[in-house]
Amino acid sequence: MRLNSAFPRWFRRRAEGEQLPHPGKPLAPLPVNFVQFSILFAALSVFSPFASVAQQENTVSKTAAGYAGSEECKTCHDDIYRSFEKSPHWKTLLDTRGGSAKQGCEACHGPGQEHIDGGGDKGKIFSFLTASPKQVNEHCLECHASGKDHANFSRSAHTENNLSCLSCHSSHHSGAEQFLLVKVQPQLCYTCHLKMKAQFNMPFHHRVEEGLMNCADCHNPHGGFLRKQLRSAAGRDTVCFTCHVDKQGPFVFEHPGGKVEGCQACHSPHGSPNPHLLKASNLNVFCLKCHTGSTFSSASGTPDFHNQAAQYQACTLCHEAIHGSNFDRHLLK
């Protein structure tokens, strides 16, 4: 390999402290079009922020047309504005991406400048008090449509019965600490579902009246895919298994009644006069509803040797693993 003859001189002069370029071939001069492109790129880098700011200001001016700002609303609606400042909706004032249309009072009521210029003309702003339930729901779902709790509201039982969001929620005069509810649970639910109050006052009941549970722990008031708007456990199974995990299984030997009909085949979910929320006090008679010798039921019948005397009438004295067993097909243990 032949070295460039300039290398010895380059090393000598470099050792003397002289700053020299590499002794190889000199770099070719940059093409004119590349130099022009570099100058143009530098100019754009300097002036592009100003162009971006001008574009943003133009967009904001178009978006803010007709919007007065929440501070203007405070002039006449001071009491409502004070409650608004304490509600979760105050965070909309921090929404800089959505602009005026997504901020404060006007995010729900629409542009307010014409309402102000008209001396408080209610016809020039959206009023939830005079709107139909459908209109109210559509306005609320503009922000609250996403998420697993609200996604099915349009097909919920509450919507089908012509209820609006304001039937349970109040943006300005909430009576509960969470979710802007008109009342706390379960009193809010008792407004319509009054018969459930009697069930929760039975000797054996889920502890809703004591405040340890809420109706919304089992039911989704905004709709769902299961009947009675029930929520589902993580495994898309009945909501009971959210708390009663030990009854879920899977078991080697399942109790078919629980798998086919669910927990409500034997239990009253809200309350019962019988222990374990059972639907009947006489347990063996209750079991015989399925375990008979008739042909309509696929459940096994009661053997002849079973003693039906009073002291043996609780089937669970022997069949302890009534929800399912990993050891015995007769659910004896």
DRENVODO-312197 format. One line per field, with one value per residue (C-alpha): y, x, z; residue number from 0. Coordinates in nm, 4 decimals. Layout:
// DRENVODO-312197
yy <- Y  ...
xx <- X  ...
zz <- Z  ...
i <- NUM  ...
//
This chain:
// DRENVODO-312197
yy <- 0.0000  0.3337  0.6234  0.9804  1.1625  1.4497  1.2389  1.2864  1.6657  1.6699  1.4789  1.7025  2.0263  1.8867  1.7961  2.1588  2.2647  2.3830  2.3233  2.1421  1.9697  1.6035  1.5478  1.3483  1.4806  1.8206  1.8279  1.9121  2.2480  2.2300  2.2533  2.5828  2.4283  2.2709  2.6083  2.7697  2.4961  2.5458  2.9193  2.8585  2.6003  2.8396  3.1147  2.8866  2.7763  3.1376  3.2536  2.9346  2.9940  3.3304  3.1734  2.9016  3.1574  3.3601  3.0483  2.9550  3.3060  3.2897  2.9527  3.0761  3.3878  3.1742  2.9264  3.1966  3.3709  3.4138  3.2951  3.5378  3.3347  3.2038  3.5226  3.7047  3.4457  3.5139  3.8673  3.7440  3.3841  3.4325  3.1573  2.9028  3.0019  2.9452  2.5923  2.5375  2.6224  2.3352  2.0786  1.8479  2.0540  2.3414  2.1450  2.2357  2.5850  2.4279  2.2773  2.4787  2.2367  2.2511  2.6285  2.8293  2.5678  2.3217  2.5579  2.6508  2.7314  2.7547  2.4002  2.2854  2.5843  2.6909  3.0401  3.3044  3.6360  3.6655  3.5665  3.8548  4.1041  4.0093  4.1017  3.7417  3.6073  3.2356  3.1574  3.2442  2.9832  2.6149  2.5656  2.2215  2.3048  2.3539  2.0942  1.7483  1.4422  1.3392  1.6796  1.6800  1.3336  1.4249  1.7302  1.5337  1.2487  1.4881  1.4587  1.1526  0.9031  0.7299  0.4802  0.1518  0.3081  0.5427  0.3666  0.1919  0.4730  0.5189  0.1612  0.1614  0.1119  0.4680  0.6111  0.3872  0.5249  0.8848  0.9769  1.2271  1.2730  1.5453  1.2870  1.1666  1.4325  1.8044  2.0043  2.3047  2.1749  1.8325  1.6601  1.4007  1.4110  1.2085  1.2043  1.5206  1.3085  1.4776  1.2543  0.9958  0.6294  0.4406  0.7236  0.8399  0.4950  0.4641  0.7610  0.5159  0.1705  0.2016  -0.1688  -0.2467  -0.0503  -0.3107  -0.5911  -0.4216  -0.4023  -0.7782  -0.9768  -1.0978  -0.8511  -0.6999  -0.4107  -0.1240  0.0571  0.0470  0.2303  -0.0546  -0.1083  0.0964  0.0024  0.0987  -0.1668  -0.4312  -0.2299  0.0072  0.2876  0.3907  0.0579  -0.2659  -0.5964  -0.8017  -0.7959  -0.5559  -0.3507  -0.5742  -0.5301  -0.8280  -0.9630  -0.9589  -1.2951  -1.1605  -1.3683  -1.2737  -0.9704  -1.1780  -1.3252  -0.9817  -1.0332  -1.4048  -1.5228  -1.8598  -1.9597  -1.8942  -2.2001  -2.3521  -2.6813  -3.0347  -3.1138  -2.8152  -2.7526  -2.7144  -2.5054  -2.2271  -2.2310  -2.2372  -2.0115  -1.8125  -1.7251  -1.5984  -1.9513  -2.0013  -1.6566  -1.3275  -1.0666  -0.7704  -0.9327  -1.2362  -1.3576  -1.6687  -1.7113  -1.6845  -1.4872  -1.8159  -1.8073  -2.0792  -2.1618  -2.5380  -2.6296  -2.9850  -2.8774  -2.6035  -2.8546  -3.0839  -2.8189  -2.9527  -3.2857  -3.4828  -3.8052  -3.6223  -3.6146  -3.2333  -3.1918  -3.3248  -3.3041  -3.6312  -3.7441  -3.8040  -4.1610  -4.3876  -4.4201  -4.0472  -3.9826  -3.6857  -3.6546  -3.3033  -3.3287  -3.4270  -3.1846  -2.9585  -3.1168  -2.9204  -3.1268  -3.3829  -3.1943  -2.9277  -2.8172  -2.7043  -2.4533  -2.7046  -2.9560  -3.0669  -3.4045  -3.5533  -3.5598  -3.5608  -3.2367  -3.4101  -3.2291
xx <- 0.0000  0.1483  0.1136  0.0576  0.3921  0.2501  0.2223  0.5898  0.5709  0.2245  0.3417  0.6508  0.4561  0.1822  0.4468  0.5644  0.2171  0.0806  -0.2911  -0.3259  -0.6078  -0.5876  -0.3185  -0.5499  -0.7310  -0.8885  -1.2617  -1.4559  -1.6311  -1.9945  -2.2440  -2.4270  -2.7709  -2.6611  -2.5385  -2.8670  -3.0608  -2.8588  -2.9276  -3.2981  -3.3188  -3.1500  -3.3944  -3.6937  -3.5594  -3.5454  -3.8840  -4.0952  -4.1776  -4.3248  -4.5295  -4.6507  -4.7555  -4.9414  -5.1204  -5.2180  -5.3480  -5.5561  -5.7013  -5.7767  -5.9477  -6.1742  -6.2450  -6.3106  -6.5710  -6.8839  -6.7198  -6.6997  -6.5142  -6.6244  -6.5278  -6.8063  -7.0591  -6.9510  -7.0916  -7.4539  -7.4192  -7.1852  -7.3326  -7.3242  -6.9689  -6.8540  -6.9966  -6.8413  -6.4968  -6.5344  -6.6533  -6.4471  -6.5552  -6.3264  -6.0413  -6.1804  -6.0376  -5.6936  -5.7734  -5.5554  -5.5810  -5.9566  -5.9768  -6.2723  -6.5225  -6.3875  -6.3330  -6.5449  -6.9160  -6.9235  -6.7952  -7.1444  -7.3679  -7.2141  -7.0982  -7.2215  -7.1433  -7.4838  -7.6498  -7.4672  -7.5328  -7.9005  -7.9304  -7.9412  -8.1672  -8.2050  -8.2844  -7.9295  -7.7581  -7.8089  -8.0139  -8.0193  -8.3368  -8.5466  -8.3757  -8.5216  -8.3576  -8.2181  -8.0567  -7.9112  -7.7624  -7.6125  -7.4444  -7.2964  -7.1799  -6.9744  -6.7134  -6.8254  -6.8882  -6.5537  -6.4714  -6.6265  -6.8837  -7.0495  -7.0018  -7.3408  -7.5511  -7.7504  -7.8826  -7.9285  -8.2563  -8.2378  -8.2191  -8.5004  -8.7185  -8.6526  -8.4196  -8.1406  -7.8055  -7.9636  -8.1973  -7.9048  -7.6328  -7.6164  -7.3232  -7.3862  -7.5741  -7.4324  -7.5445  -7.2648  -6.8876  -6.8336  -6.9639  -7.1768  -7.4719  -7.7948  -7.8048  -7.5769  -7.6345  -7.8561  -8.1036  -8.0619  -8.1501  -8.4463  -8.6035  -8.7187  -8.6314  -8.8100  -8.8955  -8.5259  -8.5170  -8.7399  -8.5128  -8.2045  -8.3814  -8.4352  -8.2514  -7.9872  -7.8796  -7.5874  -7.4617  -7.5746  -7.7718  -7.4659  -7.2627  -7.0185  -7.1460  -7.3159  -7.5710  -7.3167  -7.0766  -7.2955  -7.4965  -7.3714  -7.6306  -7.5039  -7.5830  -7.4109  -7.4456  -7.5900  -7.9481  -8.0398  -7.7385  -7.5154  -7.1437  -6.9221  -6.6158  -6.2730  -6.3392  -6.6574  -6.8515  -7.1202  -7.0463  -7.0835  -6.7387  -6.5828  -6.6142  -6.6927  -6.3847  -6.3695  -6.7027  -6.5902  -6.3791  -6.3157  -6.3818  -6.3240  -6.6844  -6.9106  -7.2582  -7.4450  -7.7236  -7.4841  -7.3139  -7.6331  -7.8682  -7.6188  -7.6086  -7.9679  -8.0930  -8.0496  -7.9779  -8.1663  -7.9005  -8.0465  -8.1807  -8.3603  -8.5153  -8.2955  -7.9247  -7.6838  -7.9520  -8.1182  -8.4604  -8.6036  -8.5694  -8.6188  -8.3036  -8.3854  -8.7188  -8.5336  -8.2834  -8.5670  -8.6886  -8.4209  -8.3142  -8.6348  -8.7195  -8.9160  -8.8092  -8.8131  -8.4917  -8.1539  -8.0352  -7.9825  -8.2712  -8.2639  -8.1536  -8.3947  -8.1648  -8.1709  -8.3282  -8.5626  -8.6215  -8.6091  -8.2540  -8.1221  -8.3152  -8.0177  -7.8544  -7.5368  -7.4713  -7.3212  -7.2855  -7.0583  -6.8967  -7.2269  -7.0678  -6.8201  -6.5580  -6.2170  -6.2375  -6.5883  -6.8454  -7.1293  -6.9911  -6.9431  -6.6156
zz <- 0.0000  -0.1116  0.1285  0.0238  -0.0036  0.1974  0.5124  0.6391  0.6023  0.7617  1.0690  1.1102  1.0850  1.3094  1.5734  1.5701  1.6769  1.3452  1.2860  0.9543  0.7662  0.6754  0.4066  0.1848  -0.1132  -0.0561  -0.0192  -0.3296  -0.3180  -0.2106  -0.4935  -0.5274  -0.4799  -0.1465  -0.0202  -0.1198  0.0568  0.3759  0.3765  0.3165  0.5970  0.8413  0.7480  0.7999  1.1379  1.2506  1.1209  1.1579  1.5297  1.4381  1.1588  1.3991  1.6598  1.3972  1.2784  1.6355  1.7029  1.3866  1.4937  1.8455  1.7131  1.4955  1.7773  2.0357  1.8220  2.0329  2.3557  2.6453  2.9081  3.2457  3.4271  3.2434  3.3652  3.7226  3.7004  3.7121  3.8314  4.1246  4.3449  4.0627  3.9734  4.3330  4.3291  3.9864  4.1290  4.3771  4.1224  3.8981  3.5967  3.6968  3.5367  3.1963  3.2499  3.2115  2.8725  2.6377  2.3455  2.3066  2.3216  2.4512  2.3323  2.5904  2.8826  3.1810  3.1670  2.7897  2.7508  2.8581  2.7816  2.4515  2.3419  2.5842  2.4178  2.2472  2.5769  2.7480  2.4709  2.4794  2.8454  2.9644  2.6890  2.7719  2.4116  2.3099  2.5259  2.6005  2.9185  3.0763  3.2669  2.9541  2.7324  2.6738  2.8361  2.4986  2.4452  2.7965  2.7507  2.4142  2.5655  2.8559  2.6354  2.4244  2.7003  2.8986  2.6175  2.6555  2.9262  3.0308  3.2642  3.0135  2.6813  2.6944  2.8348  2.5137  2.5482  2.9257  3.1086  3.2401  2.8886  2.7674  3.0483  2.9386  3.2240  3.1769  3.3449  3.5603  3.7133  3.9235  3.8817  3.9510  3.8198  4.0456  4.3511  4.4269  4.7456  4.7558  4.7754  4.4581  4.1018  4.1473  4.2640  4.3716  4.6820  4.8334  4.7654  4.8358  4.9019  4.5428  4.4067  4.6430  4.4647  4.1980  4.3343  4.6655  4.6992  4.7361  5.0608  5.2266  5.1091  5.2502  5.5891  5.6108  5.8824  5.6352  5.3693  5.1889  5.4000  5.1812  5.4512  5.6756  5.4127  5.3510  4.9956  4.7259  4.4644  4.1990  4.3279  4.1636  3.9113  3.6438  3.6327  3.2894  3.1245  3.0406  2.8594  3.1465  3.2710  3.5513  3.4386  3.6469  3.6413  3.5714  3.7452  3.5850  3.4197  3.2562  3.5072  3.7558  3.9706  4.2902  4.2324  4.2723  4.6493  4.6824  4.4972  4.6751  4.5186  4.1621  4.0900  3.8451  4.0205  3.9051  4.0011  3.9406  4.0770  3.7450  3.8953  3.9867  3.6492  3.4439  3.6409  3.8456  4.2126  4.2083  4.1561  4.5312  4.6791  4.7049  4.6304  4.8228  5.1357  5.2785  5.6037  5.5747  5.6511  5.3567  5.1703  5.0706  4.9090  5.1353  5.5016  5.4606  5.2772  5.1684  5.0211  4.8389  4.6954  4.5917  4.3497  4.1149  4.2645  4.2067  4.0295  3.7615  3.4005  3.3586  3.5581  3.4583  3.8204  4.0022  4.2185  4.5935  4.6808  4.8720  5.1711  5.2459  5.5836  5.5573  5.9311  6.0711  6.2052  5.8616  5.6448  5.5776  5.2722  5.3374  5.6521  5.4148  5.0883  5.2302  4.9041  4.7596  4.5185  4.3747  4.4755  4.3595  4.5375  4.5315  4.2527  4.5078  4.6579  4.9920  5.0592
i <- 0  1  2  3  4  5  6  7  8  9  10  11  12  13  14  15  16  17  18  19  20  21  22  23  24  25  26  27  28  29  30  31  32  33  34  35  36  37  38  39  40  41  42  43  44  45  46  47  48  49  50  51  52  53  54  55  56  57  58  59  60  61  62  63  64  65  66  67  68  69  70  71  72  73  74  75  76  77  78  79  80  81  82  83  84  85  86  87  88  89  90  91  92  93  94  95  96  97  98  99  100  101  102  103  104  105  106  107  108  109  110  111  112  113  114  115  116  117  118  119  120  121  122  123  124  125  126  127  128  129  130  131  132  133  134  135  136  137  138  139  140  141  142  143  144  145  146  147  148  149  150  151  152  153  154  155  156  157  158  159  160  161  162  163  164  165  166  167  168  169  170  171  172  173  174  175  176  177  178  179  180  181  182  183  184  185  186  187  188  189  190  191  192  193  194  195  196  197  198  199  200  201  202  203  204  205  206  207  208  209  210  211  212  213  214  215  216  217  218  219  220  221  222  223  224  225  226  227  228  229  230  231  232  233  234  235  236  237  238  239  240  241  242  243  244  245  246  247  248  249  250  251  252  253  254  255  256  257  258  259  260  261  262  263  264  265  266  267  268  269  270  271  272  273  274  275  276  277  278  279  280  281  282  283  284  285  286  287  288  289  290  291  292  293  294  295  296  297  298  299  300  301  302  303  304  305  306  307  308  309  310  311  312  313  314  315  316  317  318  319  320  321  322  323  324  325  326  327  328  329  330  331  332
//
